[in-house]
């Protein structure tokens, strides 16, 4: 009996251990099955997801920059170029983990080279202490970057970059524009031609380890720089226009000014100067007003600069002849007195241009249909965009579809009120005059002649009016200060009152001198605008005409254009 009980206990014990063994074995097998299932799941069903996650952590693609393309003038002189520079980079996480002493000699030297202090560097790094990459300074000169590299400061490295350099400085800054920290154009031609100047960026794809070190390079495409872009600008003409314009604006205590020079047979812009300007190589103290390109961003009522078009239309419609004498005594229109600065009882069309008679052109305008001047102004380019695609370009204001005109509006329209134009649009008008009525598109890039154009006026009549315009620079004319010894010029001065916030003409004056040269075979058209002079005088002949003469003379000599006026020439006389 006792043996049976003992055997039963031993049997139960064996059964218990066997059960535990079986359970343990089952658990082990179950774990193995689960592990194998998980492996199979990862290997066959979630492989793409795992590869994707791995690539997110280890696969990197970086852009390989290329130097921004060069801008040159029409003769190949550099106007904007990219020069190699370096970006100073920190690894904040590495620097903080080493408990760096920011007050040691190396960090003090580094701070001085970057125009900051060790305390500011420390604050910047600790503020980004979880990052592995932080720009401390962009576009550092290579010499300074080399000195920093020689310090061998732990956690500090450098990368390649490019800086933009503008050899002409402020002389062309509003026109050429500038680029941002990422080398993309922000203003001017740099912005307009940005896609052409950037070229094709390269890229490099590589795999890195947990420390950020490159394990292998998987793909690399070299960057392809863009070709050089050649502008229509002539560097000498641009310098001349800017320097004389700057002196004129400052001498007359004016708000701003611009000078636009156009090559007549091609429509190429040889110079487009604005003042105030800025130094594009040092942007720290630049004001917004200094970045405006007055030639295209601002529009003004053109004043007497449109009077040659009134004379052309009057001749084409046979309302007047070249020898018609018009009554130029003051008269009223719709209760408003039309008068001139001086008093001349009667004037020919030549005299009207020389004396800049508002009365004379008013009589001609009132003898025409109301849309006559609208049409000829538009044919010569007023109210039309220039299609240069320069940023911020204004199209002015033009009453193209106006149906009803009262007589006083028709009269004032004939001497440049009731519309607005940019100085560039006025330059296009005078380039069309210089081409004997052939309208050509403007270009900011160099073009090869011949350039076709559209005839918009009778060439013989335009030639006649150009010879009338010579009287403005002769003794007795309002533009005598624009005269250049040895050259005959066809010019027109102008003065327009500025409309103020009150709705009245009480905001100062805009002064113009526009013309073509030389008279017999016009090559260039020039417009000079001085905005709101406050030094005493405010007439175009006193303010803008001297600047015009100081620009056009050197330009003609630079272009090797022979003088077309001889000493004692019979043309040098007053005209009535």
C-alpha positions as CSV (number, residue, x, y, z in Angstrom):
1,X,0.0,0.0,0.0
2,X,2.8,2.4,0.9
3,X,4.7,1.4,-2.2
4,X,1.7,2.2,-4.3
5,X,1.3,5.6,-2.8
6,X,5.0,6.3,-3.2
7,X,4.9,5.2,-6.9
8,X,1.9,7.3,-7.5
9,X,3.6,10.4,-6.0
10,X,6.6,9.7,-8.2
11,X,4.4,9.3,-11.2
12,X,2.5,12.5,-10.5
13,X,5.9,14.3,-10.0
14,X,7.1,13.1,-13.4
15,X,3.9,14.1,-15.0
16,X,4.1,17.5,-13.4
17,X,7.7,18.1,-14.7
18,X,6.7,16.7,-18.1
19,X,3.8,19.1,-18.3
20,X,6.0,22.0,-17.3
21,X,8.6,20.9,-19.9
22,X,5.9,20.6,-22.6
23,X,4.5,24.0,-21.7
24,X,8.0,25.5,-21.7
25,X,8.8,23.8,-25.0
26,X,5.5,25.1,-26.4
27,X,6.3,28.6,-25.3
28,X,9.7,28.4,-26.9
29,X,8.3,27.1,-30.1
30,X,5.6,29.7,-30.0
31,X,8.3,32.4,-29.6
32,X,10.3,31.0,-32.4
33,X,7.2,30.9,-34.6
34,X,6.4,34.5,-33.7
35,X,9.9,35.6,-34.3
36,X,10.0,33.8,-37.6
37,X,6.6,35.3,-38.5
38,X,7.9,38.8,-37.5
39,X,11.0,38.2,-39.6
40,X,8.9,37.1,-42.5
41,X,6.6,40.1,-42.0
42,X,9.5,42.5,-42.0
43,X,11.4,40.8,-44.8
44,X,8.5,40.2,-47.2
45,X,5.6,42.5,-46.3
46,X,7.2,45.6,-44.8
47,X,10.5,45.7,-46.6
48,X,9.7,48.9,-48.6
49,X,8.7,50.7,-45.4
50,X,11.9,49.7,-43.6
51,X,14.0,50.7,-46.5
52,X,12.2,54.0,-46.6
53,X,12.7,54.6,-42.9
54,X,16.4,53.7,-43.2
55,X,16.8,56.1,-46.1
56,X,15.2,58.9,-44.2
57,X,17.8,58.5,-41.5
58,X,20.9,57.8,-43.6
59,X,20.3,58.9,-47.2
60,X,21.0,62.6,-47.9
61,X,20.8,64.7,-51.0
62,X,22.4,68.1,-51.1
63,X,22.3,70.8,-53.8
64,X,25.7,71.6,-55.4
65,X,25.6,75.4,-56.2
66,X,27.0,76.9,-59.3
67,X,28.3,80.4,-59.7
68,X,25.6,82.9,-60.8
69,X,26.1,84.0,-64.3
70,X,28.0,87.2,-65.1
71,X,26.3,90.4,-66.4
72,X,28.4,92.5,-68.8
73,X,27.8,95.7,-70.7
74,X,27.6,95.8,-74.5
75,X,31.5,95.8,-74.7
76,X,32.0,92.9,-72.4
77,X,32.8,95.0,-69.3
78,X,31.6,93.3,-66.1
79,X,28.6,94.8,-64.4
80,X,27.9,92.0,-62.0
81,X,29.9,88.9,-61.2
82,X,30.0,86.1,-58.6
83,X,33.2,85.6,-56.6
84,X,34.0,82.5,-54.4
85,X,33.3,83.0,-50.7
86,X,32.8,80.7,-47.7
87,X,30.1,80.1,-45.1
88,X,31.2,79.6,-41.5
89,X,29.3,76.7,-40.0
90,X,29.0,75.4,-36.4
91,X,27.9,72.1,-34.9
92,X,26.1,73.3,-31.8
93,X,25.5,69.9,-30.3
94,X,29.1,68.9,-30.6
95,X,30.3,72.2,-29.2
96,X,28.0,72.2,-26.2
97,X,28.8,68.5,-25.4
98,X,32.5,69.4,-25.1
99,X,31.7,72.2,-22.6
100,X,33.6,74.7,-24.8
101,X,35.3,77.7,-23.2
102,X,34.1,80.6,-25.3
103,X,36.5,83.0,-23.7
104,X,39.7,81.3,-24.9
105,X,41.9,83.0,-27.5
106,X,40.6,81.0,-30.5
107,X,37.0,81.8,-29.9
108,X,37.8,85.5,-29.3
109,X,39.7,85.6,-32.6
110,X,36.7,83.8,-34.3
111,X,34.3,86.3,-32.9
112,X,36.4,89.2,-34.0
113,X,36.7,87.8,-37.5
114,X,32.9,87.5,-37.7
115,X,32.3,91.0,-36.3
116,X,30.7,89.8,-33.1
117,X,31.6,88.9,-29.6
118,X,32.3,85.5,-27.8
119,X,29.2,86.1,-25.7
120,X,26.9,86.5,-28.8
121,X,28.4,83.4,-30.3
122,X,27.8,81.4,-27.2
123,X,24.2,82.6,-27.0
124,X,23.6,81.7,-30.6
125,X,25.1,78.2,-30.2
126,X,23.3,77.4,-26.9
127,X,20.0,78.6,-28.4
128,X,20.4,75.9,-31.1
129,X,22.1,73.3,-28.9
130,X,20.1,70.4,-30.4
131,X,21.2,71.1,-34.0
132,X,24.1,69.6,-35.9
133,X,24.4,72.4,-38.4
134,X,24.2,76.2,-37.9
135,X,25.4,79.1,-40.1
136,X,27.4,81.5,-38.0
137,X,28.1,83.8,-41.0
138,X,27.4,83.7,-44.7
139,X,29.5,84.8,-47.6
140,X,32.7,85.4,-45.7
141,X,35.8,86.5,-47.7
142,X,38.1,83.7,-48.5
143,X,41.0,85.2,-46.8
144,X,39.1,85.6,-43.5
145,X,37.7,82.1,-43.9
146,X,41.2,80.7,-44.4
147,X,42.3,82.3,-41.1
148,X,39.3,80.9,-39.3
149,X,40.0,77.4,-40.7
150,X,43.6,77.7,-39.5
151,X,42.4,78.0,-35.9
152,X,41.1,74.4,-35.9
153,X,38.3,75.2,-33.6
154,X,36.4,72.0,-32.6
155,X,32.8,72.1,-34.0
156,X,33.6,74.9,-36.6
157,X,33.8,74.2,-40.3
158,X,33.1,76.0,-43.6
159,X,31.3,75.4,-46.8
160,X,31.6,76.8,-50.3
161,X,29.4,79.7,-51.4
162,X,29.5,82.7,-53.8
163,X,29.1,86.4,-53.2
164,X,28.0,88.9,-55.8
165,X,30.2,91.8,-56.7
166,X,29.2,94.9,-58.6
167,X,32.1,96.9,-60.1
168,X,30.0,100.0,-61.0
169,X,28.8,100.3,-57.4
170,X,26.0,102.9,-57.0
171,X,26.3,104.1,-60.7
172,X,24.1,101.3,-61.9
173,X,22.6,99.8,-58.7
174,X,18.9,100.6,-59.1
175,X,19.0,99.1,-62.7
176,X,21.2,96.1,-62.1
177,X,19.6,95.3,-58.7
178,X,21.0,92.8,-56.2
179,X,20.7,89.2,-54.9
180,X,19.7,87.8,-51.6
181,X,21.6,85.5,-49.2
182,X,20.6,82.5,-51.3
183,X,22.0,84.0,-54.5
184,X,18.5,84.6,-56.0
185,X,17.7,88.0,-57.6
186,X,15.8,90.4,-55.4
187,X,15.5,93.5,-57.6
188,X,16.4,95.0,-60.9
189,X,17.8,93.0,-63.8
190,X,19.1,90.4,-61.2
191,X,15.4,89.7,-60.4
192,X,14.1,89.9,-64.0
193,X,16.8,87.5,-65.4
194,X,17.0,85.3,-62.3
195,X,16.1,82.1,-64.1
196,X,18.7,82.8,-66.8
197,X,21.4,83.7,-64.4
198,X,21.1,80.7,-62.0
199,X,22.2,78.0,-64.4
200,X,21.5,74.4,-63.6
201,X,22.2,73.4,-60.0
202,X,23.9,70.1,-59.4
203,X,23.1,67.5,-56.7
204,X,24.9,64.9,-54.6
205,X,23.2,61.9,-53.0
206,X,25.1,60.0,-50.3
207,X,24.6,57.7,-47.4
208,X,25.9,58.8,-43.9
209,X,26.4,57.0,-40.6
210,X,25.1,58.0,-37.2
211,X,27.8,60.6,-36.8
212,X,27.0,62.3,-40.1
213,X,30.1,61.0,-41.9
214,X,29.7,60.0,-45.5
215,X,29.8,56.2,-46.0
216,X,29.2,56.1,-49.7
217,X,28.3,58.5,-52.6
218,X,25.3,57.0,-54.6
219,X,24.9,59.7,-57.2
220,X,26.5,63.0,-58.2
221,X,25.5,65.5,-60.9
222,X,27.9,68.4,-61.5
223,X,26.4,71.9,-61.7
224,X,26.2,73.6,-65.0
225,X,26.8,77.4,-64.9
226,X,24.6,79.7,-67.1
227,X,26.2,81.6,-70.0
228,X,27.1,85.3,-69.6
229,X,24.4,87.8,-70.3
230,X,25.4,90.8,-72.3
231,X,23.3,93.9,-71.7
232,X,22.7,96.9,-73.9
233,X,24.2,99.2,-71.3
234,X,27.5,101.0,-72.2
235,X,29.6,101.3,-69.0
236,X,31.0,104.7,-69.9
237,X,27.6,106.1,-70.8
238,X,26.2,104.8,-67.6
239,X,29.0,106.4,-65.5
240,X,28.6,109.7,-67.3
241,X,24.8,109.8,-66.9
242,X,25.0,108.9,-63.3
243,X,27.7,111.3,-62.2
244,X,26.2,114.3,-64.0
245,X,22.7,113.4,-62.8
246,X,23.9,113.0,-59.2
247,X,25.5,116.4,-59.4
248,X,22.4,118.0,-60.9
249,X,20.1,116.5,-58.2
250,X,22.3,117.6,-55.4
251,X,22.9,121.1,-56.8
252,X,19.2,121.7,-57.2
253,X,18.3,120.1,-53.8
254,X,15.9,117.8,-55.7
255,X,14.1,114.7,-54.4
256,X,15.3,112.5,-57.1
257,X,16.3,112.3,-60.8
258,X,16.9,110.0,-63.7
259,X,18.6,110.0,-67.1
260,X,17.8,107.5,-69.9
261,X,19.9,107.2,-73.0
262,X,18.6,105.1,-76.0
263,X,20.3,104.1,-79.2
264,X,17.8,105.1,-81.9
265,X,18.4,102.5,-84.6
266,X,18.1,99.5,-82.3
267,X,16.1,100.7,-79.3
268,X,18.9,99.6,-77.0
269,X,19.1,101.3,-73.7
270,X,22.7,102.6,-73.3
271,X,22.2,104.1,-69.9
272,X,19.5,104.2,-67.2
273,X,20.8,106.2,-64.2
274,X,18.8,107.0,-61.1
275,X,19.6,109.1,-58.0
276,X,19.5,108.6,-55.1
277,X,21.2,105.3,-55.4
278,X,23.0,102.8,-53.1
279,X,26.1,100.8,-52.8
280,X,25.1,97.2,-53.7
281,X,28.4,95.9,-52.3
282,X,27.5,97.1,-48.8
283,X,23.8,96.8,-48.0
284,X,24.0,97.6,-44.2
285,X,22.7,101.2,-44.4
286,X,20.5,101.1,-47.5
287,X,17.2,103.0,-47.5
288,X,14.2,101.9,-49.5
289,X,14.0,105.2,-51.4
290,X,17.6,104.6,-52.6
291,X,16.6,101.4,-54.3
292,X,14.0,102.9,-56.6
293,X,14.7,103.0,-60.3
294,X,13.1,106.4,-61.0
295,X,13.2,105.8,-64.7
296,X,10.6,103.0,-64.5
297,X,9.1,103.0,-61.0
298,X,7.9,106.6,-61.0
299,X,5.6,108.3,-63.4
300,X,4.9,112.0,-63.9
301,X,2.8,114.3,-66.1
302,X,5.2,114.9,-69.1
303,X,4.6,118.6,-69.4
304,X,6.0,120.3,-72.5
305,X,7.9,117.3,-73.7
306,X,4.8,116.2,-75.7
307,X,4.5,119.5,-77.6
308,X,6.5,118.2,-80.7
309,X,3.8,115.5,-81.1
310,X,1.1,118.2,-81.2
311,X,3.0,120.1,-83.9
312,X,3.5,116.8,-85.9
313,X,-0.2,116.0,-85.7
314,X,-1.2,119.6,-86.6
315,X,1.1,119.4,-89.7
316,X,-0.2,116.0,-90.7
317,X,-3.8,117.2,-90.5
318,X,-3.0,120.4,-92.4
319,X,-4.3,122.5,-89.6
320,X,-1.0,124.4,-89.7
321,X,2.0,124.7,-91.9
322,X,5.6,125.2,-90.9
323,X,5.2,129.0,-91.5
324,X,1.7,129.5,-89.9
325,X,1.5,132.4,-87.5
326,X,-0.7,131.6,-84.5
327,X,-2.2,134.1,-82.1
328,X,-0.4,133.5,-78.8
329,X,-2.1,136.1,-76.6
330,X,-3.6,134.7,-73.4
331,X,-7.2,133.4,-73.8
332,X,-9.8,131.7,-71.6
333,X,-11.1,128.1,-72.1
334,X,-14.1,127.0,-70.0
335,X,-13.4,129.9,-67.7
336,X,-9.7,129.0,-67.2
337,X,-7.0,131.3,-68.5
338,X,-4.4,129.8,-70.8
339,X,-1.2,131.8,-70.7
340,X,2.6,131.5,-71.2
341,X,5.5,132.4,-69.0
342,X,6.4,135.2,-71.4
343,X,4.4,137.3,-73.8
344,X,4.6,136.8,-77.6
345,X,1.6,138.0,-79.6
346,X,2.2,135.6,-82.5
347,X,4.5,132.6,-83.0
348,X,5.2,130.1,-85.8
349,X,5.3,126.4,-84.9
350,X,9.1,126.8,-84.5
351,X,8.6,129.7,-82.2
352,X,5.9,127.7,-80.2
353,X,8.5,125.0,-79.6
354,X,11.3,127.4,-78.8
355,X,9.3,129.5,-76.4
356,X,7.3,126.4,-75.1
357,X,4.0,128.2,-75.7
358,X,1.0,126.5,-74.0
359,X,-1.2,129.0,-75.8
360,X,0.1,127.9,-79.2
361,X,-0.4,124.2,-78.8
362,X,-3.8,124.7,-77.2
363,X,-5.0,126.5,-80.3
364,X,-3.8,123.5,-82.4
365,X,-5.3,120.9,-80.1
366,X,-8.7,122.7,-80.1
367,X,-8.7,122.6,-83.9
368,X,-8.5,118.8,-83.9
369,X,-10.9,116.0,-83.0
370,X,-10.7,115.1,-79.3
371,X,-9.1,111.8,-80.0
372,X,-6.4,113.1,-82.3
373,X,-3.7,113.7,-79.6
374,X,-4.7,110.6,-77.8
375,X,-3.9,108.5,-80.9
376,X,-0.6,110.1,-81.7
377,X,0.6,110.0,-78.1
378,X,-0.2,106.3,-78.0
379,X,1.4,105.6,-81.4
380,X,4.7,107.1,-80.1
381,X,4.5,104.9,-77.0
382,X,2.8,106.8,-74.2
383,X,0.5,104.6,-72.2
384,X,2.2,101.5,-73.5
385,X,4.3,99.1,-71.4
386,X,7.9,98.8,-72.5
387,X,7.9,95.0,-72.1
388,X,11.3,95.0,-70.6
389,X,9.9,93.1,-67.6
390,X,11.9,95.1,-65.1
391,X,10.4,94.8,-61.6
392,X,8.1,97.5,-60.4
393,X,7.8,99.2,-63.8
394,X,4.8,101.6,-64.0
395,X,2.8,102.1,-67.2
396,X,1.7,105.5,-66.0
397,X,-1.8,106.7,-66.7
398,X,-3.3,107.2,-70.2
399,X,-6.9,108.1,-71.1
400,X,-7.1,105.8,-74.1
401,X,-10.8,105.0,-73.9
402,X,-12.1,108.3,-72.7
403,X,-15.2,109.3,-74.5
404,X,-16.0,112.8,-73.4
405,X,-13.6,115.7,-73.3
406,X,-14.2,119.3,-72.4
407,X,-12.2,122.0,-74.1
408,X,-10.0,122.8,-71.1
409,X,-9.0,119.2,-70.8
410,X,-8.1,119.0,-74.5
411,X,-6.0,122.2,-74.1
412,X,-4.1,121.1,-71.1
413,X,-3.6,117.6,-72.7
414,X,-1.6,119.4,-75.4
415,X,1.0,120.6,-72.9
416,X,1.3,117.4,-71.0
417,X,-1.4,117.3,-68.3
418,X,-4.1,114.7,-67.8
419,X,-1.7,111.8,-68.4
420,X,1.3,110.2,-66.7
421,X,4.4,108.7,-68.2
422,X,7.6,107.1,-66.9
423,X,10.9,108.7,-68.0
424,X,11.6,105.5,-69.9
425,X,8.3,105.9,-71.9
426,X,9.3,109.5,-72.7
427,X,12.7,108.3,-73.9
428,X,11.0,105.9,-76.2
429,X,8.9,108.8,-77.6
430,X,12.1,110.7,-78.4
431,X,13.8,107.6,-79.9
432,X,10.8,107.4,-82.2
433,X,11.2,111.0,-83.1
434,X,14.9,110.5,-83.8
435,X,14.0,107.5,-86.1
436,X,11.8,109.9,-88.2
437,X,8.6,108.3,-86.9
438,X,9.6,104.7,-86.8
439,X,8.6,103.0,-83.5
440,X,10.9,100.3,-82.3
441,X,10.7,98.2,-79.2
442,X,13.2,98.9,-76.4
443,X,15.8,96.4,-75.3
444,X,17.9,96.1,-72.2
445,X,20.1,93.4,-73.8
446,X,22.5,93.9,-76.7
447,X,20.9,93.4,-80.1
448,X,22.2,93.2,-83.6
449,X,20.9,95.7,-86.1
450,X,18.9,96.2,-88.2
451,X,15.9,96.2,-85.9
452,X,12.6,96.5,-87.7
453,X,10.1,99.1,-86.6
454,X,6.6,100.4,-87.3
455,X,6.1,103.8,-89.0
456,X,3.8,105.9,-86.9
457,X,4.1,109.3,-88.5
458,X,5.2,111.0,-91.8
459,X,9.0,110.9,-91.8
460,X,9.3,114.2,-93.7
461,X,7.0,116.0,-91.2
462,X,9.0,114.4,-88.3
463,X,12.2,115.6,-89.8
464,X,10.7,119.1,-90.2
465,X,9.7,119.2,-86.5
466,X,13.1,117.9,-85.4
467,X,14.7,120.9,-87.1
468,X,12.1,123.2,-85.4
469,X,13.2,121.7,-82.1
470,X,16.8,122.8,-82.6
471,X,15.5,126.3,-81.9
472,X,15.1,125.4,-78.2
473,X,18.8,125.2,-77.7
474,X,19.6,128.4,-79.6
475,X,19.7,131.9,-78.2
476,X,16.2,132.8,-77.1
477,X,15.2,129.2,-76.5
478,X,14.4,127.7,-73.1
479,X,17.0,125.0,-73.5
480,X,20.1,127.1,-74.4
481,X,21.9,125.6,-71.4
482,X,21.8,122.2,-73.0
483,X,23.9,123.3,-76.0
484,X,27.0,121.4,-76.8
485,X,29.8,123.1,-78.8
486,X,30.2,121.5,-82.2
487,X,26.9,119.6,-82.2
488,X,23.4,120.4,-83.4
489,X,20.7,119.1,-81.1
490,X,16.9,118.7,-81.3
491,X,15.6,119.2,-77.8
492,X,12.5,120.1,-75.8
493,X,12.5,121.4,-72.2
494,X,9.5,121.0,-70.0
495,X,8.2,121.9,-66.5
496,X,5.2,120.2,-65.0
497,X,3.6,121.1,-61.7
498,X,3.1,118.1,-59.4
499,X,-0.3,117.1,-58.1
500,X,-0.4,117.0,-54.3
501,X,-2.4,115.0,-51.8
502,X,-4.9,117.9,-51.6
503,X,-5.8,117.4,-55.2
504,X,-4.2,120.7,-56.2
505,X,-0.9,121.4,-58.0
506,X,1.0,122.3,-54.9
507,X,3.6,119.5,-54.6
508,X,6.5,121.1,-56.4
509,X,7.7,120.7,-60.0
510,X,9.2,118.1,-62.3
511,X,11.8,119.4,-64.8
512,X,12.6,117.8,-68.1
513,X,15.0,118.1,-71.0
514,X,14.5,115.5,-73.8
515,X,16.1,115.4,-77.2
516,X,18.1,113.6,-79.9
517,X,21.6,114.1,-81.3
518,X,23.1,114.9,-83.7
519,X,20.4,116.7,-85.5
520,X,21.2,115.7,-89.1
521,X,21.5,112.0,-88.4
522,X,20.2,111.2,-84.9
523,X,22.0,108.4,-83.2
524,X,20.9,108.7,-79.6
525,X,17.9,110.0,-77.6
526,X,18.3,111.3,-74.1
527,X,15.8,112.2,-71.4
528,X,16.8,113.9,-68.1
529,X,14.2,114.3,-65.3
530,X,14.8,116.2,-62.1
531,X,12.0,115.7,-59.6
532,X,11.0,118.5,-57.2
533,X,14.1,120.9,-57.2
534,X,14.1,123.2,-54.1
535,X,17.2,125.3,-54.6
536,X,15.3,128.3,-56.1
537,X,14.7,127.8,-59.8
538,X,12.3,125.2,-61.1
539,X,12.2,125.5,-64.9
540,X,13.4,122.6,-67.1
541,X,15.7,124.9,-69.0
542,X,17.5,126.0,-65.9
543,X,17.5,122.7,-63.9
544,X,17.5,119.7,-66.4
545,X,19.0,121.3,-69.5
546,X,22.5,121.8,-68.1
547,X,22.6,118.1,-67.0
548,X,21.4,117.1,-70.5
549,X,24.3,119.0,-72.1
550,X,26.9,117.6,-69.7
551,X,25.7,114.0,-70.5
552,X,25.1,114.2,-74.3
553,X,28.4,115.9,-75.1
554,X,30.7,113.2,-73.7
555,X,28.4,110.5,-75.0
556,X,28.7,111.7,-78.6
557,X,32.5,112.0,-78.3
558,X,32.7,108.5,-76.8
559,X,30.7,107.1,-79.8
560,X,33.1,108.9,-82.1
561,X,30.2,110.9,-83.7
562,X,31.6,113.7,-85.7
563,X,30.6,117.3,-84.9
564,X,27.9,118.6,-87.2
565,X,28.0,122.3,-86.4
566,X,30.7,124.7,-87.5
567,X,31.8,127.9,-85.7
568,X,29.6,130.7,-86.9
569,X,27.0,128.2,-88.3
570,X,24.0,130.1,-89.6
571,X,21.7,127.9,-87.5
572,X,22.9,129.6,-84.3
573,X,20.4,132.4,-84.1
574,X,17.3,133.2,-82.3
575,X,13.9,132.1,-83.8
576,X,10.7,134.0,-83.5
